[in-house]
Amino acid sequence: MLKFIPFFLLIASNLIIKAQNNMANKVPYTPSLKVGEMVFISGQVGINPATSQLSDSTFESEVKQVMENLKIQLEIYNLTFDDLISTIIYLKDMKNYSRLNEVYGSYFKTRFPTRTCIAVADLPANASVEISGIAHFKEKK
């Protein structure tokens, strides 16, 4: 069972954690967090980091921006989509399922991660899709 451990205790116990945290952000969360050999990526929506605006031209462009935001979080840890082992996808409209799969699938070259897709009533920033992920550092041979 996981327990909440204050950050200072984690450092003291030599548990290596790397977090990208913008404390100026009004939402209390960490975009990604490395614990051991795993990276946990918070749900990403289609907000363009350069404009702070939701990509609203098409559903496909919103999914593409979500995937690019996931890529940014992976790259912080020198990881790629090949290192992503699991995702959870939240869709406001399951009618977009096949359109989601078309864009989402184009980001993977060697294999797909496990995944769960859930229909939801609403998402932050009035987004149509949100994706979270878990990545793993490859074992050195």
CYANA upper distance limits for C-alpha pairs under 8 A (distance plus 0.5 A):
  5 ILE  CA      9 LEU  CA      7.06
  5 ILE  CA     10 LEU  CA      7.26
  6 PRO  CA     10 LEU  CA      7.15
  7 PHE  CA     11 ILE  CA      7.05
  8 PHE  CA     12 ALA  CA      6.74
  9 LEU  CA     13 SER  CA      6.56
 10 LEU  CA     14 ASN  CA      6.87
 10 LEU  CA     15 LEU  CA      5.87
 10 LEU  CA     16 ILE  CA      7.96
 10 LEU  CA     17 ILE  CA      8.25
 11 ILE  CA     15 LEU  CA      6.45
 11 ILE  CA     16 ILE  CA      7.42
 11 ILE  CA     17 ILE  CA      8.44
 15 LEU  CA     35 VAL  CA      8.26
 15 LEU  CA     36 GLY  CA      7.86
 16 ILE  CA     34 LYS  CA      8.30
 16 ILE  CA     35 VAL  CA      7.10
 16 ILE  CA     36 GLY  CA      6.93
 17 ILE  CA     33 LEU  CA      7.41
 17 ILE  CA     34 LYS  CA      5.66
 17 ILE  CA     35 VAL  CA      5.61
 17 ILE  CA     36 GLY  CA      7.52
 18 LYS  CA     33 LEU  CA      6.31
 18 LYS  CA     34 LYS  CA      5.45
 18 LYS  CA     35 VAL  CA      7.74
 19 ALA  CA     30 THR  CA      7.39
 19 ALA  CA     31 PRO  CA      8.36
 19 ALA  CA     32 SER  CA      6.49
 19 ALA  CA     33 LEU  CA      5.03
 19 ALA  CA     34 LYS  CA      6.81
 20 GLN  CA     30 THR  CA      6.78
 20 GLN  CA     31 PRO  CA      6.70
 20 GLN  CA     32 SER  CA      6.38
 20 GLN  CA     33 LEU  CA      7.24
 21 ASN  CA     29 TYR  CA      8.01
 21 ASN  CA     30 THR  CA      5.49
 21 ASN  CA     31 PRO  CA      7.01
 21 ASN  CA     32 SER  CA      8.30
 22 ASN  CA     30 THR  CA      7.91
 23 MET  CA     28 PRO  CA      8.44
 29 TYR  CA     42 SER  CA      8.46
 30 THR  CA     42 SER  CA      7.50
 31 PRO  CA     41 ILE  CA      6.48
 31 PRO  CA     42 SER  CA      5.60
 31 PRO  CA     43 GLY  CA      8.30
 31 PRO  CA     73 GLN  CA      7.89
 32 SER  CA     39 VAL  CA      7.23
 32 SER  CA     40 PHE  CA      6.00
 32 SER  CA     41 ILE  CA      4.84
 32 SER  CA     42 SER  CA      6.37
 32 SER  CA     73 GLN  CA      6.92
 33 LEU  CA     39 VAL  CA      6.02
 33 LEU  CA     40 PHE  CA      5.78
 33 LEU  CA     41 ILE  CA      7.13
 34 LYS  CA     38 MET  CA      6.19
 34 LYS  CA     39 VAL  CA      4.81
 34 LYS  CA     40 PHE  CA      6.91
 35 VAL  CA     39 VAL  CA      6.78
 35 VAL  CA     40 PHE  CA      8.39
 37 GLU  CA    136 HIS  CA      6.24
 37 GLU  CA    137 PHE  CA      5.92
 38 MET  CA    134 ILE  CA      7.43
 38 MET  CA    135 ALA  CA      6.19
 38 MET  CA    136 HIS  CA      5.07
 38 MET  CA    137 PHE  CA      6.97
 39 VAL  CA    134 ILE  CA      6.14
 39 VAL  CA    135 ALA  CA      5.49
 39 VAL  CA    136 HIS  CA      6.71
 40 PHE  CA    133 GLY  CA      6.62
 40 PHE  CA    134 ILE  CA      5.16
 40 PHE  CA    135 ALA  CA      7.04
 41 ILE  CA     70 LEU  CA      7.98
 41 ILE  CA     73 GLN  CA      7.46
 41 ILE  CA    132 SER  CA      6.07
 41 ILE  CA    133 GLY  CA      5.49
 41 ILE  CA    134 ILE  CA      6.50
 41 ILE  CA    135 ALA  CA      8.45
 42 SER  CA    131 ILE  CA      8.40
 42 SER  CA    132 SER  CA      5.62
 42 SER  CA    133 GLY  CA      7.39
 43 GLY  CA    130 GLU  CA      6.21
 43 GLY  CA    131 ILE  CA      5.40
 43 GLY  CA    132 SER  CA      4.41
 43 GLY  CA    133 GLY  CA      7.85
 44 GLN  CA     66 VAL  CA      6.20
 44 GLN  CA     69 ASN  CA      6.89
 44 GLN  CA     70 LEU  CA      7.05
 44 GLN  CA    130 GLU  CA      5.81
 44 GLN  CA    131 ILE  CA      5.75
 44 GLN  CA    132 SER  CA      6.57
 45 VAL  CA     54 LEU  CA      8.36
 45 VAL  CA     62 GLU  CA      8.32
 45 VAL  CA     65 GLN  CA      8.08
 45 VAL  CA     66 VAL  CA      5.62
 45 VAL  CA     69 ASN  CA      8.22
 45 VAL  CA    124 PRO  CA      8.21
 45 VAL  CA    127 ALA  CA      6.82
 45 VAL  CA    129 VAL  CA      6.78
 45 VAL  CA    130 GLU  CA      5.19
 45 VAL  CA    131 ILE  CA      7.34
 46 GLY  CA     54 LEU  CA      5.92
 46 GLY  CA     55 SER  CA      6.15
 46 GLY  CA     62 GLU  CA      5.38
 46 GLY  CA     63 VAL  CA      6.94
 46 GLY  CA     64 LYS  CA      8.07
 46 GLY  CA     65 GLN  CA      5.28
 46 GLY  CA     66 VAL  CA      4.96
 46 GLY  CA     69 ASN  CA      8.03
 46 GLY  CA    127 ALA  CA      7.30
 46 GLY  CA    129 VAL  CA      8.00
 46 GLY  CA    130 GLU  CA      8.05
 47 ILE  CA     51 THR  CA      8.35
 47 ILE  CA     52 SER  CA      6.28
 47 ILE  CA     53 GLN  CA      5.66
 47 ILE  CA     54 LEU  CA      4.62
 47 ILE  CA     55 SER  CA      6.52
 47 ILE  CA     62 GLU  CA      8.43
 47 ILE  CA     65 GLN  CA      7.33
 47 ILE  CA     66 VAL  CA      7.83
 48 ASN  CA     52 SER  CA      5.88
 48 ASN  CA     53 GLN  CA      6.14
 48 ASN  CA     54 LEU  CA      6.74
 48 ASN  CA     55 SER  CA      7.17
 48 ASN  CA     65 GLN  CA      7.08
 48 ASN  CA     69 ASN  CA      8.40
 49 PRO  CA     53 GLN  CA      8.13
 54 LEU  CA     62 GLU  CA      7.94
 54 LEU  CA    125 ALA  CA      7.75
 54 LEU  CA    127 ALA  CA      7.66
 55 SER  CA     61 SER  CA      6.93
 55 SER  CA     62 GLU  CA      5.54
 55 SER  CA     65 GLN  CA      7.53
 56 ASP  CA     61 SER  CA      7.93
 56 ASP  CA     62 GLU  CA      6.96
 57 SER  CA     61 SER  CA      7.11
 57 SER  CA     62 GLU  CA      8.13
 58 THR  CA     62 GLU  CA      6.90
 59 PHE  CA     63 VAL  CA      6.82
 59 PHE  CA     96 ASN  CA      8.38
 59 PHE  CA     99 ARG  CA      8.34
 59 PHE  CA    128 SER  CA      7.85
 60 GLU  CA     64 LYS  CA      6.62
 60 GLU  CA     99 ARG  CA      7.27
 60 GLU  CA    100 LEU  CA      7.46
 60 GLU  CA    103 VAL  CA      7.10
 61 SER  CA     65 GLN  CA      6.69
 62 GLU  CA     66 VAL  CA      6.77
 62 GLU  CA    128 SER  CA      8.20
 62 GLU  CA    129 VAL  CA      8.12
 63 VAL  CA     67 MET  CA      6.73
 63 VAL  CA    100 LEU  CA      7.14
 63 VAL  CA    103 VAL  CA      7.19
 63 VAL  CA    104 TYR  CA      7.70
 63 VAL  CA    129 VAL  CA      7.34
 64 LYS  CA     68 GLU  CA      6.66
 64 LYS  CA    103 VAL  CA      6.98
 64 LYS  CA    104 TYR  CA      8.05
 65 GLN  CA     69 ASN  CA      6.59
 66 VAL  CA     70 LEU  CA      6.80
 66 VAL  CA    129 VAL  CA      8.34
 66 VAL  CA    130 GLU  CA      7.50
 66 VAL  CA    131 ILE  CA      7.51
 67 MET  CA     71 LYS  CA      6.63
 67 MET  CA    104 TYR  CA      7.63
 67 MET  CA    107 TYR  CA      8.18
 68 GLU  CA     72 ILE  CA      6.76
 69 ASN  CA     73 GLN  CA      7.04
 70 LEU  CA     74 LEU  CA      6.78
 70 LEU  CA    131 ILE  CA      8.47
 70 LEU  CA    132 SER  CA      8.31
 70 LEU  CA    133 GLY  CA      8.34
 71 LYS  CA     75 GLU  CA      6.55
 71 LYS  CA     80 THR  CA      7.36
 71 LYS  CA     81 PHE  CA      7.57
 72 ILE  CA     76 ILE  CA      6.99
 73 GLN  CA     77 TYR  CA      7.89
 74 LEU  CA     78 ASN  CA      6.96
 74 LEU  CA     79 LEU  CA      5.38
 74 LEU  CA     80 THR  CA      6.32
 74 LEU  CA     81 PHE  CA      7.95
 74 LEU  CA    135 ALA  CA      8.30
 75 GLU  CA     79 LEU  CA      5.70
 75 GLU  CA     80 THR  CA      7.04
 79 LEU  CA     83 ASP  CA      6.54
 79 LEU  CA    135 ALA  CA      8.46
 79 LEU  CA    137 PHE  CA      7.96
 80 THR  CA     84 LEU  CA      7.59
 81 PHE  CA    107 TYR  CA      7.41
 81 PHE  CA    108 PHE  CA      6.60
 82 ASP  CA    108 PHE  CA      7.13
 82 ASP  CA    109 LYS  CA      7.60
 82 ASP  CA    110 THR  CA      7.08
 82 ASP  CA    111 ARG  CA      7.49
 82 ASP  CA    112 PHE  CA      8.43
 83 ASP  CA    135 ALA  CA      5.78
 83 ASP  CA    136 HIS  CA      6.10
 83 ASP  CA    137 PHE  CA      7.06
 83 ASP  CA    138 LYS  CA      7.61
 84 LEU  CA    113 PRO  CA      6.51
 84 LEU  CA    133 GLY  CA      7.29
 84 LEU  CA    134 ILE  CA      6.34
 84 LEU  CA    135 ALA  CA      4.54
 84 LEU  CA    136 HIS  CA      7.02
 85 ILE  CA    112 PHE  CA      8.28
 85 ILE  CA    113 PRO  CA      4.98
 85 ILE  CA    114 THR  CA      6.64
 85 ILE  CA    133 GLY  CA      8.05
 85 ILE  CA    134 ILE  CA      6.30
 85 ILE  CA    135 ALA  CA      5.73
 85 ILE  CA    136 HIS  CA      7.17
 86 SER  CA    113 PRO  CA      5.31
 86 SER  CA    114 THR  CA      5.03
 86 SER  CA    115 ARG  CA      5.91
 86 SER  CA    133 GLY  CA      6.07
 86 SER  CA    134 ILE  CA      5.72
 86 SER  CA    135 ALA  CA      7.51
 87 THR  CA    113 PRO  CA      7.24
 87 THR  CA    114 THR  CA      6.85
 87 THR  CA    115 ARG  CA      5.18
 87 THR  CA    116 THR  CA      7.01
 87 THR  CA    131 ILE  CA      7.12
 87 THR  CA    132 SER  CA      5.99
 87 THR  CA    133 GLY  CA      4.73
 87 THR  CA    134 ILE  CA      6.91
 88 ILE  CA    115 ARG  CA      6.05
 88 ILE  CA    116 THR  CA      5.31
 88 ILE  CA    117 CYS  CA      6.42
 88 ILE  CA    118 ILE  CA      8.18
 88 ILE  CA    131 ILE  CA      6.10
 88 ILE  CA    132 SER  CA      5.81
 88 ILE  CA    133 GLY  CA      6.91
 89 ILE  CA    115 ARG  CA      7.88
 89 ILE  CA    116 THR  CA      6.56
 89 ILE  CA    117 CYS  CA      5.06
 89 ILE  CA    118 ILE  CA      6.64
 89 ILE  CA    129 VAL  CA      7.58
 89 ILE  CA    130 GLU  CA      6.32
 89 ILE  CA    131 ILE  CA      5.01
 89 ILE  CA    132 SER  CA      7.21
 90 TYR  CA    117 CYS  CA      6.37
 90 TYR  CA    118 ILE  CA      5.43
 90 TYR  CA    119 ALA  CA      6.33
 90 TYR  CA    120 VAL  CA      6.77
 90 TYR  CA    129 VAL  CA      6.03
 90 TYR  CA    130 GLU  CA      5.61
 90 TYR  CA    131 ILE  CA      6.81
 91 LEU  CA     96 ASN  CA      8.25
 91 LEU  CA     97 TYR  CA      8.34
 91 LEU  CA    117 CYS  CA      7.73
 91 LEU  CA    118 ILE  CA      6.66
 91 LEU  CA    119 ALA  CA      5.39
 91 LEU  CA    120 VAL  CA      6.40
 91 LEU  CA    128 SER  CA      6.50
 91 LEU  CA    129 VAL  CA      5.24
 91 LEU  CA    130 GLU  CA      7.34
 92 LYS  CA    119 ALA  CA      6.19
 92 LYS  CA    120 VAL  CA      5.58
 92 LYS  CA    121 ALA  CA      6.29
 92 LYS  CA    122 ASP  CA      6.55
 92 LYS  CA    123 LEU  CA      7.80
 92 LYS  CA    128 SER  CA      5.76
 92 LYS  CA    129 VAL  CA      6.93
 93 ASP  CA     97 TYR  CA      8.21
 93 ASP  CA    119 ALA  CA      7.03
 93 ASP  CA    120 VAL  CA      8.16
 93 ASP  CA    128 SER  CA      7.83
 94 MET  CA    119 ALA  CA      6.78
 96 ASN  CA    100 LEU  CA      6.49
 97 TYR  CA    101 ASN  CA      6.75
 98 SER  CA    102 GLU  CA      6.82
 99 ARG  CA    103 VAL  CA      7.24
100 LEU  CA    104 TYR  CA      6.37
101 ASN  CA    105 GLY  CA      6.05
102 GLU  CA    106 SER  CA      7.05
103 VAL  CA    107 TYR  CA      7.81
104 TYR  CA    108 PHE  CA      8.32
105 GLY  CA    112 PHE  CA      8.17
108 PHE  CA    112 PHE  CA      6.68
122 ASP  CA    126 ASN  CA      7.41
122 ASP  CA    127 ALA  CA      8.23
122 ASP  CA    128 SER  CA      8.39
123 LEU  CA    127 ALA  CA      5.98
123 LEU  CA    128 SER  CA      7.39
123 LEU  CA    129 VAL  CA      7.84
123 LEU  CA    130 GLU  CA      7.83
